[in-house]
Amino acid sequence: CPNAFGDAFTVLVGGGDFVEGKYWINLIQEFCRVRETPCLLVPVPLEIQLAGHCNQGHYPGRVSDLSESGSMYYLNPITAFTDEHLRLIREGELINRRPATSPLYNGHLGDDHFSRLGSALWGKEIGRRIRLILEPIVQKSRIGHRVFRPAPSSRDGRTSG
């Protein structure tokens, strides 16, 4: 989340300590590499990015630059969060009960963390990507039989060519 780099709103406008953030991200990625464990980097979307200006240039934009792994191991869930935020807002409007804050966060409690709905969406999005990374690849041969082989892996998180 952005507070790993400093104050969330400062990070959104380009401030924060991305040097130290890079150090810790790379240390975690090395820990996973040594253990041949996939490491998925997922920046936490902020409520203000859903309801206000998206402002992704600094956060999570700069976070993706800190990673030493490929796109397969980086997931920006902001589109899924924005889509679900809009769906929930519209759902509330239909029954004349538009929420004052995003139902994906605990803003109604003065807390910026995910609500139960936000946590469920977070888990669903991360689980979907992890499943795609770890699930065996199914290929069809020329005669139509299904051939299973494990997903490609390597120590640096990239597929070997």
PyMOL commands that set and color helices and strands:
alter all, ss='L'
color gray80, all
select helices_A, chain A and resi 2-4+8-12+18-34+47-51+61-66+71-73+78-94+107-109+116-134
alter helices_A, ss='H'
color red, helices_A
select strands_A, chain A and resi 137-140+146-149
alter strands_A, ss='S'
color yellow, strands_A
deselect
rebuild
show_as cartoon
